Amino acid sequence: MFRANKQPATSSTIFVVKRSSIWTIIVSLTLSIAINGQVGGGHLVFGDFKVSESKDGKPTPQVFNVILYSIFGSVVARQTVTNHGRYQFYNVNNGEYDIVIEVESQEVARTHVVLTSSLRSDFRYDISLEWRTSAGTNKRTGTVSAEDLYDRAQPNKARYEKAEEAFENKKYDQAVALFQQIVADDPADFQAWSELGTVYLAEKKSSDAEAAYIHALGARPNFFLALMNLGKLRLATKNFEAAIEPLTQAVASKPTSADANYFLGDAYLQIKKGSKAVGYLYEALKIDPIGMAEAHLRLAALYNGAGMKDKAATEYEQFLKKKPDYPDRKKLEKYIAENKKP
């Protein structure tokens, strides 16, 4: 039984249009956080899931996959939900995640979430989708861009499917062996190289993961997923200088990616190049004001360190407007009161 949330919910609307897709998804996201839990243990991430019927009379899917991805792109948890159902992910640690919605194995919506609480907490993210078909289109086309797909032949096609299944079931040794067979047979399979890197990450084999991502980029230099994963891996291992190159290429590949802009900005902050970081952090906020709200905290820290406390206070103020349930709200409000110019 879920307890009632005592904090008022905030809401935002994210418009997601998938390239080469006949569907437009409007995602209305309601967020509320109850932090009356006990110290220690993982968090509960849950929410109600609703899909509005298509207004043009076309059939609306009734079964969806809700997948929780880690910051490195590995699957943390997966659930199948029906329309008007509820998803629940247990024992989730503090950190950054993506909640991804799939239909028939194709991604149709994604939102970025950040879990930060010293207490075991319930984080609620209600997801409401409005399903519409685009005018003038009669056939369904793929919802994955061409750069994300590799046209592999048998037996590698079957191996790939088995490797993905093994990974989702946390049979990492089996997944590694299958992906290694694929790339041994076909070194040009950039997607398999990238997935191999993600399995290595799950096994905490950072150097092997990095090597696999580099192989993926050798086969497809502009492969966005591998660029992002390599950049984030280098950030996580504190190899900040080396993270700049792949993240810069990721932004060049997809300038409208909030994540790519955010992590590139963060990388520049880590090497004390705040003047370069600012533009990317603001761009991330422009693209995804709610999902990238943490960028306000990064900017505030930068301005505070530079002695620009009024600008830091403004960033904290903007952050609290988007995240009113932030656990350290009182601390930020005190800083704002002391440093905000009238």
GUBADO-977108 format. One record per residue (C-alpha): chain; x, y, z; residue number from 1; residue in one letter. Coordinates in nm, 3 decimals. Layout:
chaine: A c1: X c2: Y c3: Z num: NUM residu: A
...
This chain:
chaine: A c1: 0.000 c2: 0.000 c3: 0.000 num: 1 residu: M
chaine: A c1: 0.144 c2: 0.338 c3: -0.098 num: 2 residu: F
chaine: A c1: 0.113 c2: 0.613 c3: 0.158 num: 3 residu: R
chaine: A c1: -0.035 c2: 0.945 c3: 0.057 num: 4 residu: A
chaine: A c1: 0.213 c2: 1.201 c3: -0.066 num: 5 residu: N
chaine: A c1: 0.222 c2: 1.501 c3: 0.162 num: 6 residu: K
chaine: A c1: 0.410 c2: 1.725 c3: -0.076 num: 7 residu: Q
chaine: A c1: 0.218 c2: 1.906 c3: -0.351 num: 8 residu: P
chaine: A c1: 0.295 c2: 1.767 c3: -0.694 num: 9 residu: A
chaine: A c1: 0.459 c2: 1.968 c3: -0.966 num: 10 residu: T
chaine: A c1: 0.387 c2: 1.895 c3: -1.328 num: 11 residu: S
chaine: A c1: 0.542 c2: 1.951 c3: -1.666 num: 12 residu: S
chaine: A c1: 0.464 c2: 1.859 c3: -2.022 num: 13 residu: T
chaine: A c1: 0.728 c2: 1.719 c3: -2.253 num: 14 residu: I
chaine: A c1: 0.659 c2: 1.694 c3: -2.625 num: 15 residu: F
chaine: A c1: 0.839 c2: 1.401 c3: -2.782 num: 16 residu: V
chaine: A c1: 0.840 c2: 1.356 c3: -3.160 num: 17 residu: V
chaine: A c1: 1.027 c2: 1.049 c3: -3.281 num: 18 residu: K
chaine: A c1: 1.202 c2: 1.083 c3: -3.617 num: 19 residu: R
chaine: A c1: 1.071 c2: 0.855 c3: -3.894 num: 20 residu: S
chaine: A c1: 0.769 c2: 0.772 c3: -3.680 num: 21 residu: S
chaine: A c1: 0.400 c2: 0.796 c3: -3.757 num: 22 residu: I
chaine: A c1: 0.324 c2: 0.854 c3: -3.390 num: 23 residu: W
chaine: A c1: 0.348 c2: 1.171 c3: -3.187 num: 24 residu: T
chaine: A c1: 0.360 c2: 1.125 c3: -2.813 num: 25 residu: I
chaine: A c1: 0.269 c2: 1.395 c3: -2.566 num: 26 residu: I
chaine: A c1: 0.404 c2: 1.307 c3: -2.224 num: 27 residu: V
chaine: A c1: 0.250 c2: 1.477 c3: -1.925 num: 28 residu: S
chaine: A c1: 0.467 c2: 1.405 c3: -1.624 num: 29 residu: L
chaine: A c1: 0.354 c2: 1.456 c3: -1.265 num: 30 residu: T
chaine: A c1: 0.621 c2: 1.436 c3: -0.998 num: 31 residu: L
chaine: A c1: 0.580 c2: 1.410 c3: -0.625 num: 32 residu: S
chaine: A c1: 0.817 c2: 1.285 c3: -0.360 num: 33 residu: I
chaine: A c1: 0.739 c2: 1.149 c3: -0.015 num: 34 residu: A
chaine: A c1: 1.046 c2: 1.149 c3: 0.208 num: 35 residu: I
chaine: A c1: 0.909 c2: 1.009 c3: 0.531 num: 36 residu: N
chaine: A c1: 1.100 c2: 0.684 c3: 0.491 num: 37 residu: G
chaine: A c1: 1.363 c2: 0.518 c3: 0.703 num: 38 residu: Q
chaine: A c1: 1.735 c2: 0.576 c3: 0.681 num: 39 residu: V
chaine: A c1: 1.914 c2: 0.333 c3: 0.451 num: 40 residu: G
chaine: A c1: 1.787 c2: 0.096 c3: 0.183 num: 41 residu: G
chaine: A c1: 1.691 c2: 0.166 c3: -0.176 num: 42 residu: G
chaine: A c1: 1.418 c2: 0.398 c3: -0.300 num: 43 residu: H
chaine: A c1: 1.085 c2: 0.311 c3: -0.456 num: 44 residu: L
chaine: A c1: 1.021 c2: 0.468 c3: -0.798 num: 45 residu: V
chaine: A c1: 0.662 c2: 0.429 c3: -0.906 num: 46 residu: F
chaine: A c1: 0.376 c2: 0.595 c3: -1.088 num: 47 residu: G
chaine: A c1: 0.041 c2: 0.557 c3: -1.257 num: 48 residu: D
chaine: A c1: 0.048 c2: 0.497 c3: -1.631 num: 49 residu: F
chaine: A c1: -0.229 c2: 0.623 c3: -1.859 num: 50 residu: K
chaine: A c1: -0.268 c2: 0.640 c3: -2.236 num: 51 residu: V
chaine: A c1: -0.545 c2: 0.855 c3: -2.384 num: 52 residu: S
chaine: A c1: -0.729 c2: 0.699 c3: -2.674 num: 53 residu: E
chaine: A c1: -0.629 c2: 0.817 c3: -3.021 num: 54 residu: S
chaine: A c1: -0.860 c2: 1.097 c3: -3.133 num: 55 residu: K
chaine: A c1: -0.855 c2: 0.981 c3: -3.496 num: 56 residu: D
chaine: A c1: -1.013 c2: 0.649 c3: -3.413 num: 57 residu: G
chaine: A c1: -0.702 c2: 0.444 c3: -3.485 num: 58 residu: K
chaine: A c1: -0.618 c2: 0.156 c3: -3.247 num: 59 residu: P
chaine: A c1: -0.423 c2: 0.260 c3: -2.937 num: 60 residu: T
chaine: A c1: -0.161 c2: 0.020 c3: -2.794 num: 61 residu: P
chaine: A c1: -0.259 c2: -0.122 c3: -2.455 num: 62 residu: Q
chaine: A c1: 0.064 c2: -0.291 c3: -2.346 num: 63 residu: V
chaine: A c1: 0.387 c2: -0.097 c3: -2.285 num: 64 residu: F
chaine: A c1: 0.732 c2: -0.163 c3: -2.143 num: 65 residu: N
chaine: A c1: 0.857 c2: 0.082 c3: -1.881 num: 66 residu: V
chaine: A c1: 1.235 c2: 0.060 c3: -1.847 num: 67 residu: I
chaine: A c1: 1.462 c2: 0.225 c3: -1.594 num: 68 residu: L
chaine: A c1: 1.808 c2: 0.295 c3: -1.738 num: 69 residu: Y
chaine: A c1: 2.117 c2: 0.397 c3: -1.544 num: 70 residu: S
chaine: A c1: 2.325 c2: 0.699 c3: -1.641 num: 71 residu: I
chaine: A c1: 2.546 c2: 0.463 c3: -1.845 num: 72 residu: F
chaine: A c1: 2.257 c2: 0.321 c3: -2.046 num: 73 residu: G
chaine: A c1: 2.235 c2: -0.016 c3: -1.870 num: 74 residu: S
chaine: A c1: 1.896 c2: -0.158 c3: -1.775 num: 75 residu: V
chaine: A c1: 1.830 c2: -0.129 c3: -1.401 num: 76 residu: V
chaine: A c1: 1.475 c2: -0.264 c3: -1.409 num: 77 residu: A
chaine: A c1: 1.201 c2: -0.337 c3: -1.659 num: 78 residu: R
chaine: A c1: 0.825 c2: -0.386 c3: -1.627 num: 79 residu: Q
chaine: A c1: 0.537 c2: -0.451 c3: -1.862 num: 80 residu: T
chaine: A c1: 0.234 c2: -0.236 c3: -1.783 num: 81 residu: V
chaine: A c1: -0.110 c2: -0.201 c3: -1.932 num: 82 residu: T
chaine: A c1: -0.304 c2: 0.117 c3: -1.990 num: 83 residu: N
chaine: A c1: -0.429 c2: 0.262 c3: -1.659 num: 84 residu: H
chaine: A c1: -0.182 c2: 0.043 c3: -1.473 num: 85 residu: G
chaine: A c1: 0.104 c2: 0.123 c3: -1.235 num: 86 residu: R
chaine: A c1: 0.477 c2: 0.056 c3: -1.260 num: 87 residu: Y
chaine: A c1: 0.703 c2: 0.005 c3: -0.958 num: 88 residu: Q
chaine: A c1: 1.082 c2: -0.017 c3: -0.933 num: 89 residu: F
chaine: A c1: 1.216 c2: -0.122 c3: -0.593 num: 90 residu: Y
chaine: A c1: 1.553 c2: -0.068 c3: -0.424 num: 91 residu: N
chaine: A c1: 1.674 c2: 0.208 c3: -0.656 num: 92 residu: V
chaine: A c1: 1.980 c2: 0.398 c3: -0.536 num: 93 residu: N
chaine: A c1: 2.043 c2: 0.773 c3: -0.549 num: 94 residu: N
chaine: A c1: 2.154 c2: 0.886 c3: -0.892 num: 95 residu: G
chaine: A c1: 2.045 c2: 0.989 c3: -1.240 num: 96 residu: E
chaine: A c1: 1.821 c2: 0.767 c3: -1.448 num: 97 residu: Y
chaine: A c1: 1.609 c2: 0.764 c3: -1.762 num: 98 residu: D
chaine: A c1: 1.256 c2: 0.625 c3: -1.760 num: 99 residu: I
chaine: A c1: 1.189 c2: 0.495 c3: -2.110 num: 100 residu: V
chaine: A c1: 0.856 c2: 0.387 c3: -2.259 num: 101 residu: I
chaine: A c1: 0.861 c2: 0.123 c3: -2.532 num: 102 residu: E
chaine: A c1: 0.595 c2: -0.020 c3: -2.760 num: 103 residu: V
chaine: A c1: 0.677 c2: -0.336 c3: -2.955 num: 104 residu: E
chaine: A c1: 1.045 c2: -0.297 c3: -2.859 num: 105 residu: S
chaine: A c1: 1.057 c2: 0.059 c3: -2.997 num: 106 residu: Q
chaine: A c1: 1.117 c2: 0.363 c3: -2.778 num: 107 residu: E
chaine: A c1: 0.837 c2: 0.619 c3: -2.791 num: 108 residu: V
chaine: A c1: 0.909 c2: 0.842 c3: -2.491 num: 109 residu: A
chaine: A c1: 1.185 c2: 0.913 c3: -2.242 num: 110 residu: R
chaine: A c1: 1.231 c2: 1.136 c3: -1.938 num: 111 residu: T
chaine: A c1: 1.533 c2: 1.205 c3: -1.717 num: 112 residu: H
chaine: A c1: 1.498 c2: 1.177 c3: -1.338 num: 113 residu: V
chaine: A c1: 1.732 c2: 1.246 c3: -1.049 num: 114 residu: V
chaine: A c1: 1.695 c2: 1.071 c3: -0.711 num: 115 residu: L
chaine: A c1: 1.855 c2: 1.251 c3: -0.418 num: 116 residu: T
chaine: A c1: 1.755 c2: 1.172 c3: -0.061 num: 117 residu: S
chaine: A c1: 1.945 c2: 1.062 c3: 0.248 num: 118 residu: S
chaine: A c1: 1.631 c2: 0.873 c3: 0.354 num: 119 residu: L
chaine: A c1: 1.469 c2: 0.574 c3: 0.191 num: 120 residu: R
chaine: A c1: 1.200 c2: 0.748 c3: -0.009 num: 121 residu: S
chaine: A c1: 0.913 c2: 0.703 c3: -0.251 num: 122 residu: D
chaine: A c1: 0.962 c2: 0.895 c3: -0.577 num: 123 residu: F
chaine: A c1: 0.642 c2: 0.917 c3: -0.779 num: 124 residu: R
chaine: A c1: 0.641 c2: 0.990 c3: -1.151 num: 125 residu: Y
chaine: A c1: 0.294 c2: 0.961 c3: -1.308 num: 126 residu: D
chaine: A c1: 0.309 c2: 0.928 c3: -1.685 num: 127 residu: I
chaine: A c1: 0.024 c2: 1.024 c3: -1.915 num: 128 residu: S
chaine: A c1: 0.051 c2: 0.969 c3: -2.290 num: 129 residu: L
chaine: A c1: -0.170 c2: 1.105 c3: -2.565 num: 130 residu: E
chaine: A c1: -0.146 c2: 0.875 c3: -2.863 num: 131 residu: W
chaine: A c1: -0.186 c2: 1.030 c3: -3.207 num: 132 residu: R
chaine: A c1: -0.106 c2: 0.923 c3: -3.562 num: 133 residu: T
chaine: A c1: 0.043 c2: 1.173 c3: -3.800 num: 134 residu: S
chaine: A c1: -0.171 c2: 1.295 c3: -4.084 num: 135 residu: A
chaine: A c1: -0.115 c2: 1.153 c3: -4.430 num: 136 residu: G
chaine: A c1: 0.059 c2: 0.837 c3: -4.316 num: 137 residu: T
chaine: A c1: -0.096 c2: 0.495 c3: -4.354 num: 138 residu: N
chaine: A c1: 0.191 c2: 0.266 c3: -4.265 num: 139 residu: K
chaine: A c1: 0.385 c2: 0.236 c3: -3.949 num: 140 residu: R
chaine: A c1: 0.756 c2: 0.299 c3: -3.988 num: 141 residu: T
chaine: A c1: 1.039 c2: 0.236 c3: -3.747 num: 142 residu: G
chaine: A c1: 1.086 c2: 0.458 c3: -3.446 num: 143 residu: T
chaine: A c1: 1.460 c2: 0.397 c3: -3.416 num: 144 residu: V
chaine: A c1: 1.687 c2: 0.617 c3: -3.623 num: 145 residu: S
chaine: A c1: 1.905 c2: 0.451 c3: -3.884 num: 146 residu: A
chaine: A c1: 2.224 c2: 0.526 c3: -3.691 num: 147 residu: E
chaine: A c1: 2.105 c2: 0.307 c3: -3.404 num: 148 residu: D
chaine: A c1: 2.052 c2: -0.005 c3: -3.614 num: 149 residu: L
chaine: A c1: 2.296 c2: -0.247 c3: -3.769 num: 150 residu: Y
chaine: A c1: 2.177 c2: -0.484 c3: -4.038 num: 151 residu: D
chaine: A c1: 2.325 c2: -0.812 c3: -3.916 num: 152 residu: R
chaine: A c1: 2.278 c2: -1.152 c3: -4.073 num: 153 residu: A
chaine: A c1: 2.235 c2: -1.491 c3: -3.911 num: 154 residu: Q
chaine: A c1: 2.371 c2: -1.639 c3: -3.693 num: 155 residu: P
chaine: A c1: 2.466 c2: -1.303 c3: -3.541 num: 156 residu: N
chaine: A c1: 2.109 c2: -1.180 c3: -3.544 num: 157 residu: K
chaine: A c1: 2.001 c2: -1.467 c3: -3.320 num: 158 residu: A
chaine: A c1: 2.310 c2: -1.425 c3: -3.103 num: 159 residu: R
chaine: A c1: 2.231 c2: -1.057 c3: -3.055 num: 160 residu: Y
chaine: A c1: 1.877 c2: -1.129 c3: -2.938 num: 161 residu: E
chaine: A c1: 2.002 c2: -1.396 c3: -2.696 num: 162 residu: K
chaine: A c1: 2.272 c2: -1.160 c3: -2.566 num: 163 residu: A
chaine: A c1: 2.017 c2: -0.886 c3: -2.499 num: 164 residu: E
chaine: A c1: 1.795 c2: -1.133 c3: -2.315 num: 165 residu: E
chaine: A c1: 2.090 c2: -1.260 c3: -2.111 num: 166 residu: A
chaine: A c1: 2.186 c2: -0.905 c3: -2.017 num: 167 residu: F
chaine: A c1: 1.836 c2: -0.816 c3: -1.904 num: 168 residu: E
chaine: A c1: 1.836 c2: -1.131 c3: -1.688 num: 169 residu: N
chaine: A c1: 2.175 c2: -1.027 c3: -1.545 num: 170 residu: K
chaine: A c1: 2.353 c2: -1.328 c3: -1.697 num: 171 residu: K
chaine: A c1: 2.650 c2: -1.111 c3: -1.780 num: 172 residu: Y
chaine: A c1: 2.901 c2: -1.385 c3: -1.860 num: 173 residu: D
chaine: A c1: 2.663 c2: -1.531 c3: -2.117 num: 174 residu: Q
chaine: A c1: 2.592 c2: -1.187 c3: -2.267 num: 175 residu: A
chaine: A c1: 2.964 c2: -1.107 c3: -2.294 num: 176 residu: V
chaine: A c1: 3.037 c2: -1.439 c3: -2.466 num: 177 residu: A
chaine: A c1: 2.761 c2: -1.385 c3: -2.722 num: 178 residu: L
chaine: A c1: 2.855 c2: -1.025 c3: -2.799 num: 179 residu: F
chaine: A c1: 3.219 c2: -1.129 c3: -2.833 num: 180 residu: Q
chaine: A c1: 3.117 c2: -1.394 c3: -3.087 num: 181 residu: Q
chaine: A c1: 2.928 c2: -1.132 c3: -3.285 num: 182 residu: I
chaine: A c1: 3.211 c2: -0.880 c3: -3.306 num: 183 residu: V
chaine: A c1: 3.465 c2: -1.152 c3: -3.377 num: 184 residu: A
chaine: A c1: 3.257 c2: -1.254 c3: -3.679 num: 185 residu: D
chaine: A c1: 3.175 c2: -0.897 c3: -3.778 num: 186 residu: D
chaine: A c1: 3.399 c2: -0.623 c3: -3.632 num: 187 residu: P
chaine: A c1: 3.188 c2: -0.358 c3: -3.810 num: 188 residu: A
chaine: A c1: 2.886 c2: -0.426 c3: -3.584 num: 189 residu: D
chaine: A c1: 2.908 c2: -0.101 c3: -3.387 num: 190 residu: F
chaine: A c1: 2.585 c2: -0.170 c3: -3.202 num: 191 residu: Q
chaine: A c1: 2.714 c2: -0.502 c3: -3.066 num: 192 residu: A
chaine: A c1: 3.042 c2: -0.336 c3: -2.960 num: 193 residu: W
chaine: A c1: 2.846 c2: -0.070 c3: -2.772 num: 194 residu: S
chaine: A c1: 2.624 c2: -0.326 c3: -2.601 num: 195 residu: E
chaine: A c1: 2.933 c2: -0.526 c3: -2.504 num: 196 residu: L
chaine: A c1: 3.068 c2: -0.212 c3: -2.339 num: 197 residu: G
chaine: A c1: 2.747 c2: -0.170 c3: -2.142 num: 198 residu: T
chaine: A c1: 2.765 c2: -0.530 c3: -2.017 num: 199 residu: V
chaine: A c1: 3.121 c2: -0.469 c3: -1.905 num: 200 residu: Y
chaine: A c1: 3.000 c2: -0.164 c3: -1.715 num: 201 residu: L
chaine: A c1: 2.743 c2: -0.376 c3: -1.535 num: 202 residu: A
chaine: A c1: 3.033 c2: -0.603 c3: -1.435 num: 203 residu: E
chaine: A c1: 3.227 c2: -0.295 c3: -1.317 num: 204 residu: K
chaine: A c1: 3.500 c2: -0.358 c3: -1.576 num: 205 residu: K
chaine: A c1: 3.560 c2: 0.002 c3: -1.672 num: 206 residu: S
chaine: A c1: 3.869 c2: -0.047 c3: -1.887 num: 207 residu: S
chaine: A c1: 3.704 c2: -0.324 c3: -2.088 num: 208 residu: D
chaine: A c1: 3.393 c2: -0.111 c3: -2.129 num: 209 residu: A
chaine: A c1: 3.598 c2: 0.183 c3: -2.254 num: 210 residu: E
chaine: A c1: 3.778 c2: -0.036 c3: -2.505 num: 211 residu: A
chaine: A c1: 3.447 c2: -0.171 c3: -2.636 num: 212 residu: A
chaine: A c1: 3.302 c2: 0.179 c3: -2.680 num: 213 residu: Y
chaine: A c1: 3.616 c2: 0.286 c3: -2.865 num: 214 residu: I
chaine: A c1: 3.575 c2: -0.013 c3: -3.099 num: 215 residu: H
chaine: A c1: 3.211 c2: 0.089 c3: -3.157 num: 216 residu: A
chaine: A c1: 3.322 c2: 0.439 c3: -3.253 num: 217 residu: L
chaine: A c1: 3.594 c2: 0.300 c3: -3.475 num: 218 residu: G
chaine: A c1: 3.321 c2: 0.125 c3: -3.671 num: 219 residu: A
chaine: A c1: 3.076 c2: 0.419 c3: -3.659 num: 220 residu: R
chaine: A c1: 3.244 c2: 0.745 c3: -3.546 num: 221 residu: P
chaine: A c1: 2.919 c2: 0.938 c3: -3.501 num: 222 residu: N
chaine: A c1: 2.728 c2: 0.668 c3: -3.309 num: 223 residu: F
chaine: A c1: 2.559 c2: 0.883 c3: -3.049 num: 224 residu: F
chaine: A c1: 2.496 c2: 0.616 c3: -2.785 num: 225 residu: L
chaine: A c1: 2.861 c2: 0.506 c3: -2.778 num: 226 residu: A
chaine: A c1: 2.980 c2: 0.868 c3: -2.770 num: 227 residu: L
chaine: A c1: 2.758 c2: 0.939 c3: -2.471 num: 228 residu: M
chaine: A c1: 2.848 c2: 0.622 c3: -2.286 num: 229 residu: N
chaine: A c1: 3.219 c2: 0.673 c3: -2.339 num: 230 residu: L
chaine: A c1: 3.196 c2: 1.032 c3: -2.220 num: 231 residu: G
chaine: A c1: 2.993 c2: 0.942 c3: -1.911 num: 232 residu: K
chaine: A c1: 3.224 c2: 0.652 c3: -1.830 num: 233 residu: L
chaine: A c1: 3.525 c2: 0.883 c3: -1.837 num: 234 residu: R
chaine: A c1: 3.341 c2: 1.131 c3: -1.616 num: 235 residu: L
chaine: A c1: 3.260 c2: 0.856 c3: -1.368 num: 236 residu: A
chaine: A c1: 3.624 c2: 0.742 c3: -1.360 num: 237 residu: T
chaine: A c1: 3.736 c2: 1.105 c3: -1.318 num: 238 residu: K
chaine: A c1: 3.913 c2: 1.111 c3: -1.654 num: 239 residu: N
chaine: A c1: 3.759 c2: 1.450 c3: -1.718 num: 240 residu: F
chaine: A c1: 3.991 c2: 1.576 c3: -1.990 num: 241 residu: E
chaine: A c1: 3.936 c2: 1.264 c3: -2.196 num: 242 residu: A
chaine: A c1: 3.558 c2: 1.294 c3: -2.155 num: 243 residu: A
chaine: A c1: 3.553 c2: 1.624 c3: -2.346 num: 244 residu: I
chaine: A c1: 3.619 c2: 1.475 c3: -2.692 num: 245 residu: E
chaine: A c1: 3.339 c2: 1.215 c3: -2.709 num: 246 residu: P
chaine: A c1: 3.089 c2: 1.447 c3: -2.541 num: 247 residu: L
chaine: A c1: 3.175 c2: 1.727 c3: -2.784 num: 248 residu: T
chaine: A c1: 3.114 c2: 1.486 c3: -3.070 num: 249 residu: Q
chaine: A c1: 2.787 c2: 1.375 c3: -2.907 num: 250 residu: A
chaine: A c1: 2.664 c2: 1.737 c3: -2.899 num: 251 residu: V
chaine: A c1: 2.770 c2: 1.782 c3: -3.261 num: 252 residu: A
chaine: A c1: 2.584 c2: 1.463 c3: -3.354 num: 253 residu: S
chaine: A c1: 2.266 c2: 1.559 c3: -3.165 num: 254 residu: K
chaine: A c1: 2.266 c2: 1.930 c3: -3.069 num: 255 residu: P
chaine: A c1: 1.916 c2: 1.894 c3: -2.924 num: 256 residu: T
chaine: A c1: 2.020 c2: 1.632 c3: -2.669 num: 257 residu: S
chaine: A c1: 1.982 c2: 1.779 c3: -2.323 num: 258 residu: A
chaine: A c1: 2.195 c2: 1.499 c3: -2.174 num: 259 residu: D
chaine: A c1: 2.484 c2: 1.556 c3: -2.414 num: 260 residu: A
chaine: A c1: 2.489 c2: 1.929 c3: -2.341 num: 261 residu: N
chaine: A c1: 2.462 c2: 1.874 c3: -1.966 num: 262 residu: Y
chaine: A c1: 2.743 c2: 1.622 c3: -1.941 num: 263 residu: F
chaine: A c1: 2.973 c2: 1.825 c3: -2.165 num: 264 residu: L
chaine: A c1: 2.908 c2: 2.127 c3: -1.944 num: 265 residu: G
chaine: A c1: 2.981 c2: 1.917 c3: -1.638 num: 266 residu: D
chaine: A c1: 3.306 c2: 1.792 c3: -1.791 num: 267 residu: A
chaine: A c1: 3.422 c2: 2.149 c3: -1.849 num: 268 residu: Y
chaine: A c1: 3.333 c2: 2.237 c3: -1.490 num: 269 residu: L
chaine: A c1: 3.545 c2: 1.949 c3: -1.365 num: 270 residu: Q
chaine: A c1: 3.853 c2: 2.080 c3: -1.548 num: 271 residu: I
chaine: A c1: 3.791 c2: 2.435 c3: -1.418 num: 272 residu: K
chaine: A c1: 3.676 c2: 2.581 c3: -1.750 num: 273 residu: K
chaine: A c1: 3.358 c2: 2.737 c3: -1.624 num: 274 residu: G
chaine: A c1: 3.329 c2: 2.987 c3: -1.911 num: 275 residu: S
chaine: A c1: 3.291 c2: 2.696 c3: -2.154 num: 276 residu: K
chaine: A c1: 3.061 c2: 2.501 c3: -1.922 num: 277 residu: A
chaine: A c1: 2.801 c2: 2.777 c3: -1.886 num: 278 residu: V
chaine: A c1: 2.677 c2: 2.770 c3: -2.245 num: 279 residu: G
chaine: A c1: 2.622 c2: 2.394 c3: -2.250 num: 280 residu: Y
chaine: A c1: 2.447 c2: 2.390 c3: -1.913 num: 281 residu: L
chaine: A c1: 2.208 c2: 2.665 c3: -2.019 num: 282 residu: Y
chaine: A c1: 2.144 c2: 2.485 c3: -2.347 num: 283 residu: E
chaine: A c1: 2.053 c2: 2.168 c3: -2.152 num: 284 residu: A
chaine: A c1: 1.809 c2: 2.374 c3: -1.946 num: 285 residu: L
chaine: A c1: 1.662 c2: 2.528 c3: -2.259 num: 286 residu: K
chaine: A c1: 1.602 c2: 2.185 c3: -2.415 num: 287 residu: I
chaine: A c1: 1.466 c2: 2.016 c3: -2.101 num: 288 residu: D
chaine: A c1: 1.390 c2: 2.271 c3: -1.826 num: 289 residu: P
chaine: A c1: 1.258 c2: 2.018 c3: -1.574 num: 290 residu: I
chaine: A c1: 1.465 c2: 1.711 c3: -1.648 num: 291 residu: G
chaine: A c1: 1.787 c2: 1.912 c3: -1.645 num: 292 residu: M
chaine: A c1: 1.699 c2: 2.116 c3: -1.334 num: 293 residu: A
chaine: A c1: 2.018 c2: 1.989 c3: -1.168 num: 294 residu: E
chaine: A c1: 2.209 c2: 2.215 c3: -1.407 num: 295 residu: A
chaine: A c1: 2.093 c2: 2.509 c3: -1.194 num: 296 residu: H
chaine: A c1: 2.285 c2: 2.361 c3: -0.901 num: 297 residu: L
chaine: A c1: 2.599 c2: 2.322 c3: -1.111 num: 298 residu: R
chaine: A c1: 2.570 c2: 2.681 c3: -1.231 num: 299 residu: L
chaine: A c1: 2.505 c2: 2.807 c3: -0.878 num: 300 residu: A
chaine: A c1: 2.819 c2: 2.633 c3: -0.751 num: 301 residu: A
chaine: A c1: 3.018 c2: 2.789 c3: -1.034 num: 302 residu: L
chaine: A c1: 2.889 c2: 3.140 c3: -0.965 num: 303 residu: Y
chaine: A c1: 2.937 c2: 3.101 c3: -0.590 num: 304 residu: N
chaine: A c1: 3.298 c2: 2.996 c3: -0.639 num: 305 residu: G
chaine: A c1: 3.353 c2: 3.301 c3: -0.861 num: 306 residu: A
chaine: A c1: 3.210 c2: 3.530 c3: -0.595 num: 307 residu: G
chaine: A c1: 2.896 c2: 3.603 c3: -0.799 num: 308 residu: M
chaine: A c1: 2.660 c2: 3.519 c3: -0.515 num: 309 residu: K
chaine: A c1: 2.363 c2: 3.708 c3: -0.655 num: 310 residu: D
chaine: A c1: 2.373 c2: 3.500 c3: -0.973 num: 311 residu: K
chaine: A c1: 2.417 c2: 3.185 c3: -0.766 num: 312 residu: A
chaine: A c1: 2.110 c2: 3.280 c3: -0.563 num: 313 residu: A
chaine: A c1: 1.911 c2: 3.325 c3: -0.884 num: 314 residu: T
chaine: A c1: 2.010 c2: 2.976 c3: -1.000 num: 315 residu: E
chaine: A c1: 1.907 c2: 2.825 c3: -0.666 num: 316 residu: Y
chaine: A c1: 1.579 c2: 3.013 c3: -0.689 num: 317 residu: E
chaine: A c1: 1.511 c2: 2.874 c3: -1.037 num: 318 residu: Q
chaine: A c1: 1.599 c2: 2.524 c3: -0.919 num: 319 residu: F
chaine: A c1: 1.354 c2: 2.536 c3: -0.627 num: 320 residu: L
chaine: A c1: 1.075 c2: 2.650 c3: -0.856 num: 321 residu: K
chaine: A c1: 1.124 c2: 2.330 c3: -1.054 num: 322 residu: K
chaine: A c1: 1.206 c2: 2.104 c3: -0.760 num: 323 residu: K
chaine: A c1: 1.001 c2: 2.236 c3: -0.465 num: 324 residu: P
chaine: A c1: 1.041 c2: 1.907 c3: -0.275 num: 325 residu: D
chaine: A c1: 1.422 c2: 1.921 c3: -0.275 num: 326 residu: Y
chaine: A c1: 1.540 c2: 1.773 c3: 0.061 num: 327 residu: P
chaine: A c1: 1.783 c2: 2.062 c3: 0.133 num: 328 residu: D
chaine: A c1: 1.533 c2: 2.331 c3: 0.036 num: 329 residu: R
chaine: A c1: 1.577 c2: 2.527 c3: 0.361 num: 330 residu: K
chaine: A c1: 1.952 c2: 2.544 c3: 0.314 num: 331 residu: K
chaine: A c1: 1.909 c2: 2.689 c3: -0.035 num: 332 residu: L
chaine: A c1: 1.641 c2: 2.932 c3: 0.082 num: 333 residu: E
chaine: A c1: 1.880 c2: 3.060 c3: 0.349 num: 334 residu: K
chaine: A c1: 2.149 c2: 3.119 c3: 0.085 num: 335 residu: Y
chaine: A c1: 1.898 c2: 3.299 c3: -0.139 num: 336 residu: I
chaine: A c1: 1.781 c2: 3.524 c3: 0.146 num: 337 residu: A
chaine: A c1: 2.140 c2: 3.616 c3: 0.236 num: 338 residu: E
chaine: A c1: 2.269 c2: 3.680 c3: -0.117 num: 339 residu: N
chaine: A c1: 1.981 c2: 3.776 c3: -0.348 num: 340 residu: K
chaine: A c1: 1.996 c2: 4.141 c3: -0.439 num: 341 residu: K
chaine: A c1: 1.670 c2: 4.336 c3: -0.402 num: 342 residu: P
